[in-house]
Amino acid sequence: MTQKLDNVADQAQKPDKQSPPDKRARVSRLSIYSFITLIGLILVLFTGLLFGNLVQKANTKEAATPTTLASATPTATPDLASAFQMAKNPSVEPLTLPNGLYVLYAGQDKIYRVPVAGGTPEALNTPGYHYNRAVPPVLTPSGTLLYTTNTGVWSIPAFDGQAKQLASLKAGETITSLVLSQDGSHIAWSIAPARGTGTIRIYAGSLDAPELVYQSTNKQCPCFRAFAFLHGTEPTLLITDNRGDNRANLYGLWALSLSKQAKKEPIKLLDAETPEMPMGLAPDMNTLLYSDHIGMAPIPEDKNIPDDITALNNANSLSLMAIDGAALKPGSPQVLLPEQRNMPNKASYHWVHSFQFSPDGKKLTYVVFSSDDRPPFFRHSSLYTVEISGQGTQMHLGQPQLQATSNAHHVEVGPWLNDQVVTCYADGALYALDLQHGTKTRIVQTGQYASIIAILKH
């Protein structure tokens, strides 16, 4: 058709030399020129669209990266309303939460409480508080919040009360850990030089009368900090090494007896040189979650995750192991997530950043994420649960179950509300996920990074 139009145009451009073209001929030529111009514009537009689509497809193919997680479609601006995609029995109905329960969470310079059923967050009167990933606040069973500042350890009732100081710091010191026994009867914290060399001190004991239980110099590590209290034994504190780095890095594990008759020499349970990284202790049982293979995940370039999180080591494996509280020795580990080595690209690695045991210690939920292997290194997360039955040498792990996926920039799992609902943080908001019925709801939009401390009743 194009060739035919060209011929017509050529013929129209050869007027009779012996007689000038009349008005009708001139109109005919103008019509033909206009028609040819229109056809040309249509062809140019069609060619441009076709080329653009081909380029877009080529770029999409080039940017795609493999991932170990389900439904990991890269997105730079995740929709907060759909931050989580439930894997089982997804429901469009929103999750309805009961009255009388509150989420306690920490922001950058304030600590808040908000009803899980919805409401306006209220800031607690916590003078001097400032976010510190290495020393998160803790809540006692009686509802008292313990937190640290640049001046020492403080406490405040979660509802109606004034803050009071429990311990003070000397100039040039910083608190590197704060832990509480499960029943709330014992407390421990560690102090180290904020900069340079000096003495590391660990204080532990009953909540109303802690005392100095260990000290050493940070000139030669291990540089100890408190990790957790063993359950059901004479007071025994688990301590770990931060290698002189006051951020939330943990290496190895030791047991320190708080008995008056015992020698104050730590007993090694995990190797700090390999290194093996302790992660948490299950409630009501001395089951330790740890990793024997750690590393650095690619750091996202969009700055949506706090620097003190992206700069930390992440677990590339997960194991559970029972600790004999009486003999103070570890049992045989059971591997939950095998380590990865020599993978083809960065996107092939899985990393574990956060986890939570259920209140009875019989269920573990954890977040696995992977990163794109190209800038800006977006992360893709999956939430898993695993059943834990038996104790000690009779402990048995079920098969990990995928519960939800997310393309939010950063996901953390928080405490359980009950045996089927777990809380989570994702990109400036707190959520509740019902893992049994596939429902979810957003509790509150924080507008900034927030760490969930605890669930409390009132």
C-alpha positions as CSV (number, residue, x, y, z in Angstrom):
1,M,0.0,0.0,0.0
2,T,2.8,2.4,0.8
3,Q,4.5,1.8,-2.6
4,K,1.2,2.5,-4.3
5,L,0.7,5.7,-2.5
6,D,4.3,6.7,-3.4
7,N,3.5,6.1,-7.1
8,V,0.4,8.1,-6.9
9,A,2.4,10.9,-5.3
10,D,5.1,10.8,-8.0
11,Q,2.4,11.0,-10.7
12,A,0.7,13.8,-9.0
13,Q,4.0,15.7,-8.9
14,K,4.2,15.7,-12.8
15,P,1.7,18.2,-14.1
16,D,1.0,18.8,-17.8
17,K,3.7,21.2,-19.0
18,Q,1.4,22.6,-21.7
19,S,-1.4,23.7,-19.4
20,P,-1.2,24.9,-15.8
21,P,-3.1,22.8,-13.3
22,D,-6.5,23.9,-12.4
23,K,-7.9,24.6,-8.9
24,R,-9.3,21.1,-8.6
25,A,-5.9,19.6,-9.3
26,R,-4.3,21.7,-6.6
27,V,-6.9,20.6,-4.1
28,S,-6.3,17.0,-5.1
29,R,-2.5,17.4,-4.5
30,L,-3.0,19.0,-1.1
31,S,-5.3,16.1,-0.1
32,I,-2.8,13.5,-1.2
33,Y,0.0,15.3,0.7
34,S,-2.1,15.5,3.8
35,F,-3.0,11.8,3.6
36,I,0.7,10.8,3.1
37,T,1.7,13.0,6.1
38,L,-0.9,11.4,8.3
39,I,0.1,7.9,7.3
40,G,3.8,8.8,8.0
41,L,2.9,10.1,11.5
42,I,1.0,6.9,12.2
43,L,3.9,4.7,11.1
44,V,6.4,6.8,13.2
45,L,4.1,6.5,16.3
46,F,3.6,2.8,15.8
47,T,7.4,2.2,15.4
48,G,8.1,4.2,18.5
49,L,5.6,2.3,20.6
50,L,6.9,-1.1,19.3
51,F,10.6,-0.1,20.0
52,G,9.7,1.2,23.5
53,N,8.0,-2.1,24.4
54,L,10.9,-4.1,23.2
55,V,13.3,-2.0,25.2
56,Q,11.1,-2.3,28.3
57,K,11.0,-6.1,27.9
58,A,14.7,-6.3,27.5
59,N,15.3,-4.1,30.6
60,T,12.9,-6.2,32.6
61,K,14.6,-9.4,31.6
62,E,18.0,-7.9,32.5
63,A,16.8,-6.7,36.0
64,A,15.2,-9.9,37.1
65,T,17.2,-11.8,39.7
66,P,16.7,-15.2,41.2
67,T,15.5,-15.4,44.8
68,T,15.0,-18.2,47.3
69,L,11.7,-16.6,48.5
70,A,8.2,-16.9,47.2
71,S,6.5,-14.0,45.3
72,A,9.5,-11.8,45.4
73,T,8.5,-9.2,42.8
74,P,10.8,-6.1,43.1
75,T,9.0,-2.9,44.1
76,A,10.5,0.4,45.2
77,T,7.4,1.7,46.9
78,P,5.4,-1.1,48.6
79,D,1.7,-0.4,49.3
80,L,1.3,-0.3,53.0
81,A,-2.2,-1.6,52.7
82,S,-0.8,-4.8,51.1
83,A,2.6,-5.1,52.9
84,F,1.9,-8.8,53.5
85,Q,0.5,-11.4,51.2
86,M,-0.8,-14.4,53.2
87,A,0.3,-17.8,51.9
88,K,-2.5,-19.9,53.4
89,N,-6.2,-19.3,53.1
90,P,-5.8,-15.6,52.3
91,S,-8.9,-13.7,53.3
92,V,-10.1,-10.3,52.1
93,E,-11.8,-9.8,55.5
94,P,-9.8,-7.6,57.9
95,L,-8.6,-9.2,61.1
96,T,-10.6,-8.0,64.1
97,L,-8.6,-7.7,67.3
98,P,-9.9,-7.7,70.9
99,N,-10.0,-4.7,73.2
100,G,-7.8,-4.5,76.3
101,L,-4.6,-5.4,74.5
102,Y,-1.9,-2.9,73.8
103,V,1.3,-2.9,71.7
104,L,4.3,-1.2,73.3
105,Y,6.8,0.0,70.7
106,A,9.9,2.1,70.6
107,G,10.5,4.9,68.1
108,Q,13.6,7.0,67.6
109,D,13.3,9.1,70.8
110,K,10.0,8.0,72.4
111,I,8.3,4.8,73.6
112,Y,4.6,4.5,72.7
113,R,1.6,2.3,73.6
114,V,-1.4,1.9,71.3
115,P,-4.5,-0.4,71.5
116,V,-4.2,-3.3,69.1
117,A,-7.9,-2.8,68.2
118,G,-7.0,0.6,66.8
119,G,-6.4,4.1,68.3
120,T,-4.0,6.9,68.8
121,P,-0.5,6.1,70.1
122,E,0.4,7.6,73.4
123,A,4.0,8.5,74.3
124,L,5.3,7.3,77.7
125,N,7.2,9.8,79.8
126,T,10.6,8.3,79.3
127,P,13.2,11.0,79.9
128,G,16.5,10.5,78.1
129,Y,15.4,7.6,76.0
130,H,16.9,7.3,72.6
131,Y,16.8,4.3,70.2
132,N,19.6,1.9,70.6
133,R,19.4,-1.4,68.7
134,A,21.9,-3.1,71.0
135,V,19.9,-2.4,74.2
136,P,16.1,-2.7,73.5
137,P,13.7,-1.9,76.4
138,V,12.1,-4.8,78.2
139,L,8.8,-5.2,80.0
140,T,8.4,-7.0,83.4
141,P,5.5,-9.4,83.9
142,S,4.0,-6.8,86.3
143,G,3.9,-4.2,83.5
144,T,7.0,-2.1,84.4
145,L,9.1,-0.9,81.5
146,L,12.9,-1.0,81.8
147,Y,15.0,1.1,79.5
148,T,18.4,2.7,79.2
149,T,19.7,6.3,78.6
150,N,23.1,8.0,78.5
151,T,22.8,8.3,82.2
152,G,21.9,4.7,83.3
153,V,19.0,2.3,83.7
154,W,15.5,3.5,84.3
155,S,12.0,2.1,85.0
156,I,8.5,3.4,84.4
157,P,5.0,1.8,84.7
158,A,3.6,1.1,81.3
159,F,0.4,2.9,82.5
160,D,0.3,5.9,84.8
161,G,3.5,6.5,86.7
162,Q,6.8,8.4,86.8
163,A,10.2,7.2,85.6
164,K,12.8,6.5,88.2
165,Q,16.5,5.7,87.8
166,L,17.7,2.3,88.9
167,A,21.4,2.6,88.1
168,S,23.7,5.4,87.0
169,L,26.7,5.6,84.6
170,K,30.1,7.2,85.1
171,A,31.4,9.7,82.5
172,G,32.7,8.0,79.4
173,E,30.6,4.8,79.9
174,T,27.8,3.2,77.9
175,I,25.3,0.4,78.6
176,T,25.8,-2.5,76.2
177,S,23.0,-4.9,77.3
178,L,19.9,-5.1,79.4
179,V,18.1,-8.5,80.1
180,L,15.4,-9.7,82.4
181,S,14.6,-13.2,83.7
182,Q,11.3,-14.6,82.4
183,D,9.6,-14.3,85.8
184,G,10.9,-10.8,86.2
185,S,12.7,-11.5,89.4
186,H,16.3,-11.0,88.1
187,I,17.9,-8.3,86.0
188,A,21.3,-7.9,84.3
189,W,23.1,-5.3,82.3
190,S,26.6,-4.6,81.1
191,I,28.7,-1.4,81.0
192,A,31.7,-0.7,78.7
193,P,33.8,2.3,77.8
194,A,32.0,4.4,75.2
195,R,35.4,4.9,73.4
196,G,38.9,3.6,73.9
197,T,40.1,1.1,76.5
198,G,38.8,0.5,80.0
199,T,36.8,-1.9,82.2
200,I,33.8,-3.9,81.2
201,R,31.4,-4.6,84.1
202,I,28.4,-6.9,84.4
203,Y,25.8,-6.3,87.0
204,A,23.1,-8.9,87.9
205,G,20.8,-10.1,90.6
206,S,17.4,-9.6,92.0
207,L,15.4,-6.7,90.5
208,D,15.7,-4.6,93.7
209,A,19.3,-5.5,94.6
210,P,21.6,-6.2,91.5
211,E,25.3,-6.2,92.2
212,L,28.6,-6.4,90.3
213,V,29.2,-10.1,89.2
214,Y,32.0,-9.8,86.6
215,Q,34.5,-7.4,85.3
216,S,37.4,-7.5,82.8
217,T,39.3,-5.2,80.5
218,N,38.4,-4.6,76.9
219,K,42.0,-4.5,75.8
220,Q,41.7,-8.2,75.0
221,C,38.4,-9.8,74.2
222,P,36.1,-11.6,74.8
223,C,34.3,-8.4,75.7
224,F,31.2,-9.7,77.5
225,R,27.7,-8.5,77.6
226,A,24.5,-10.0,79.1
227,F,22.4,-12.2,76.8
228,A,19.7,-14.1,78.8
229,F,19.0,-15.9,82.0
230,L,18.7,-19.7,82.0
231,H,15.4,-21.1,83.1
232,G,14.6,-23.4,86.1
233,T,18.1,-23.5,87.6
234,E,20.0,-21.6,90.2
235,P,20.6,-18.1,88.9
236,T,22.7,-18.5,85.8
237,L,23.4,-15.7,83.3
238,L,24.3,-16.3,79.7
239,I,26.8,-13.9,78.3
240,T,28.2,-13.2,74.8
241,D,31.1,-11.4,73.2
242,N,30.7,-8.2,71.2
243,R,34.4,-8.1,70.2
244,G,34.6,-4.6,71.5
245,D,31.8,-3.4,69.2
246,N,29.0,-1.8,71.2
247,R,26.5,-2.4,68.4
248,A,24.2,-5.4,68.4
249,N,26.8,-7.9,67.2
250,L,27.0,-11.2,69.2
251,Y,29.7,-13.9,69.0
252,G,29.8,-17.1,71.0
253,L,28.1,-17.9,74.3
254,W,29.2,-18.5,77.9
255,A,27.4,-19.4,81.1
256,L,28.1,-17.4,84.3
257,S,26.8,-18.8,87.6
258,L,25.5,-16.2,89.9
259,S,25.7,-18.5,92.9
260,K,27.7,-17.1,95.9
261,Q,29.6,-20.3,96.1
262,A,30.4,-20.7,92.4
263,K,33.6,-19.4,90.8
264,K,33.0,-16.4,88.6
265,E,34.6,-17.9,85.5
266,P,32.4,-18.1,82.4
267,I,31.9,-21.6,80.9
268,K,31.9,-21.7,77.1
269,L,28.8,-23.0,75.3
270,L,29.3,-21.7,71.8
271,D,32.5,-20.9,69.9
272,A,33.2,-17.2,69.3
273,E,35.9,-17.8,66.8
274,T,34.0,-19.9,64.2
275,P,31.9,-17.7,64.9
276,E,28.6,-19.0,66.3
277,M,26.0,-16.3,66.9
278,P,23.4,-16.8,69.7
279,M,20.0,-15.3,68.8
280,G,17.4,-16.2,71.5
281,L,16.3,-18.5,74.3
282,A,12.8,-20.1,74.2
283,P,10.5,-19.3,77.1
284,D,9.9,-21.9,79.7
285,M,12.7,-24.1,78.3
286,N,16.4,-23.8,77.8
287,T,16.2,-24.1,74.0
288,L,18.7,-21.9,72.3
289,L,18.3,-20.5,68.7
290,Y,21.6,-19.7,67.1
291,S,23.4,-19.5,63.8
292,D,26.8,-21.1,62.9
293,H,27.1,-19.2,59.6
294,I,26.7,-15.4,59.5
295,G,27.5,-12.7,57.0
296,M,26.7,-9.3,55.6
297,A,23.7,-8.9,53.3
298,P,23.8,-6.3,50.5
299,I,23.0,-2.9,52.0
300,P,20.0,-1.2,50.3
301,E,20.7,2.1,48.8
302,D,17.2,3.7,49.4
303,K,18.0,4.4,53.1
304,N,14.6,3.0,54.3
305,I,16.3,0.8,56.9
306,P,18.3,2.2,59.9
307,D,22.0,2.1,59.4
308,D,22.6,0.1,62.6
309,I,20.4,-2.7,61.2
310,T,22.0,-2.9,57.7
311,A,25.5,-2.8,59.2
312,L,24.9,-5.9,61.4
313,N,25.8,-9.5,60.6
314,N,22.8,-11.6,59.6
315,A,22.3,-15.3,60.2
316,N,22.6,-17.5,57.1
317,S,21.6,-20.7,59.0
318,L,19.4,-21.6,62.0
319,S,19.8,-24.3,64.6
320,L,18.2,-25.1,67.8
321,M,19.9,-26.7,70.8
322,A,18.9,-27.6,74.3
323,I,21.2,-26.4,77.1
324,D,21.5,-28.6,80.2
325,G,21.0,-26.0,82.9
326,A,22.4,-28.2,85.7
327,A,25.5,-29.4,83.9
328,L,25.9,-26.1,82.0
329,K,26.7,-27.8,78.7
330,P,25.1,-27.8,75.3
331,G,23.2,-30.6,73.7
332,S,23.2,-31.8,70.1
333,P,22.0,-29.2,67.7
334,Q,19.1,-29.7,65.3
335,V,19.4,-27.8,62.0
336,L,16.4,-25.7,61.0
337,L,17.9,-23.7,58.1
338,P,21.1,-25.0,56.5
339,E,23.9,-22.6,55.7
340,Q,24.7,-21.6,52.1
341,R,28.2,-21.2,50.6
342,N,29.5,-20.2,47.2
343,M,26.1,-19.3,45.7
344,P,26.1,-17.9,42.1
345,N,25.0,-14.4,43.1
346,K,23.9,-12.3,46.0
347,A,20.2,-12.9,45.4
348,S,20.6,-16.6,46.0
349,Y,21.5,-16.1,49.7
350,H,18.8,-16.2,52.4
351,W,19.3,-14.2,55.6
352,V,17.4,-14.3,58.9
353,H,17.1,-11.0,60.7
354,S,14.3,-11.4,63.2
355,F,12.4,-14.1,65.1
356,Q,10.0,-14.7,67.9
357,F,9.1,-17.7,70.1
358,S,5.5,-18.1,71.0
359,P,4.7,-17.5,74.8
360,D,4.8,-21.3,75.5
361,G,8.0,-21.8,73.5
362,K,6.4,-24.4,71.3
363,K,6.4,-22.4,68.1
364,L,9.0,-20.3,66.4
365,T,8.3,-17.7,63.8
366,Y,11.1,-16.0,61.8
367,V,11.7,-13.8,58.8
368,V,13.9,-14.9,55.9
369,F,14.9,-12.3,53.4
370,S,16.9,-12.1,50.2
371,S,18.2,-9.1,48.2
372,D,18.4,-8.3,44.6
373,D,21.9,-8.7,43.2
374,R,21.8,-5.3,41.6
375,P,21.5,-1.8,43.1
376,P,19.4,-0.5,44.9
377,F,19.3,-4.0,46.4
378,F,15.6,-4.2,47.3
379,R,14.8,-6.9,49.9
380,H,12.1,-9.6,49.6
381,S,10.9,-11.3,52.8
382,S,9.0,-14.4,53.8
383,L,7.5,-15.3,57.2
384,Y,7.8,-18.9,58.4
385,T,6.7,-20.8,61.5
386,V,8.0,-24.1,62.8
387,E,6.5,-26.3,65.6
388,I,8.8,-27.4,68.5
389,S,7.8,-30.5,70.5
390,G,9.6,-32.1,73.4
391,Q,12.5,-30.8,75.4
392,G,16.2,-31.6,75.8
393,T,17.2,-34.7,74.0
394,Q,13.6,-35.4,73.1
395,M,13.2,-32.1,71.2
396,H,11.7,-32.4,67.7
397,L,11.3,-29.8,65.0
398,G,8.4,-29.8,62.5
399,Q,8.6,-28.7,58.9
400,P,8.9,-25.0,58.4
401,Q,5.6,-23.5,57.1
402,L,5.5,-20.5,54.8
403,Q,2.9,-18.1,56.3
404,A,3.3,-14.8,54.4
405,T,5.5,-12.9,51.9
406,S,6.3,-9.2,51.6
407,N,8.2,-6.8,49.3
408,A,8.4,-4.1,52.0
409,H,11.8,-2.5,52.4
410,H,12.2,-4.0,55.9
411,V,10.2,-6.5,57.8
412,E,10.5,-7.6,61.5
413,V,8.4,-10.1,63.4
414,G,7.2,-9.0,66.8
415,P,5.6,-10.7,69.8
416,W,2.6,-13.1,69.5
417,L,-0.8,-11.8,70.5
418,N,-2.0,-15.4,71.1
419,D,-1.3,-18.8,69.7
420,Q,-2.3,-17.9,66.1
421,V,-1.8,-14.1,65.7
422,V,1.6,-12.5,65.5
423,T,2.6,-8.9,65.2
424,C,5.0,-7.5,62.6
425,Y,6.7,-4.2,61.5
426,A,6.9,-3.3,57.8
427,D,7.9,0.1,56.4
428,G,6.6,2.5,59.0
429,A,3.6,0.5,60.2
430,L,2.7,-2.2,62.7
431,Y,0.5,-5.2,61.6
432,A,-1.2,-8.2,63.1
433,L,-1.3,-11.4,61.1
434,D,-3.7,-14.3,61.8
435,L,-1.7,-17.3,60.6
436,Q,-4.6,-19.7,61.0
437,H,-7.3,-17.8,59.1
438,G,-5.2,-15.8,56.7
439,T,-6.5,-12.4,57.9
440,K,-4.5,-9.3,58.6
441,T,-4.8,-5.8,59.8
442,R,-2.7,-2.7,60.2
443,I,-2.6,-1.7,63.9
444,V,-1.0,1.7,63.5
445,Q,1.1,3.7,61.0
446,T,4.2,4.9,62.8
447,G,5.7,6.9,60.0
448,Q,9.2,5.8,60.9
449,Y,11.1,2.7,62.0
450,A,9.6,1.2,65.2
451,S,10.7,-1.8,67.3
452,I,7.9,-3.8,69.0
453,I,8.7,-4.3,72.6
454,A,5.8,-6.3,74.0
455,I,2.1,-6.9,74.2
456,L,0.4,-5.9,77.4
457,K,-3.0,-6.2,78.9
458,H,-4.9,-3.4,80.7
